[in-house]
Every structure is written in structure tokens, then in C-alpha cells.
Amino acid sequence: MVTYFEIPVADLERAVTFYSHVLDIEMSRELVDGNEMAHFPDAEGGITGSLALGDSYIPGDVGVRVYFGVASIEDVLDRVEAAGGQVAYSKTHVGAYGAVAEFMDSEGNRIGLSESGSTSD
């Protein structure tokens, strides 16, 4: 049922630099109803979202948590630390679901990672 998400940021340039490096992606930018947005690339079969800068967007580590599906949690967590973020929850296997981890981004948001079918470490 979820079709779109927004991650609040305090500094859009810093956040774009962080996520571009961590997820190895390019982001497009747009002004939407007076708010600055940087869009994540569309994921085939998945949902899409944006980094959002505006009065109603307040970064934080509580509330709804977004998880990005990645091929290798270890690789992403290495890039998180290199980009100035920090690991908040190390890679943990969750049975048939694979593995998950969480990190704190450049803006103070807690973000999740999901790796499908991972059974070894």
C-alpha cells in the first residue's frame, strides 16, 4: 500500500552527498510546493521517495523507519561510516527474511537496510 516516502533533511546538499555516496546512486532535484526535494531513483517493483527540505520536515530518529533493499549490507555500512554516518544496529539475521541493519544518516535520521535471503556472516 505504500507508494512514496520522504526523508526530512536540514541540509539538502549534505544529505544528497551522503545518500549518493552510501547508496551509490544519482538523485534528481525539484522544487515541490515550496519544498526542496532530491528524488531517489525509481526502483523496479518497489516504491520511490525523496529527501525533503522545508518547514514541515524535521529530521529525527523516532517514528516511521524506511528500509532500503541492498545487495550487501556490509558494503553499505562501510560507505555509511566513510560518509560520516554511523551504524546504529549491526547486521542481524531475521530468518527467512534475510538480514537487516540500521544507520544514522547525515541529518540524524535512523534508516534501515534489508538484504534478502542472507544466511551467512
TAKATA-V911195 format. One line per field, one symbol per residue. burial: 1 if it has 9 or more other ideal C-beta (glycine too) atoms within 8 Angstrom, else 0. A space follows every 10 residues. Layout:
burial = ???
This chain:
burial = 0000111110 1101111111 1110001010 0000111111 0010000111 1110001010 0000011111 0010111011 1010101000 1010000111 1111111011 1111100100 0
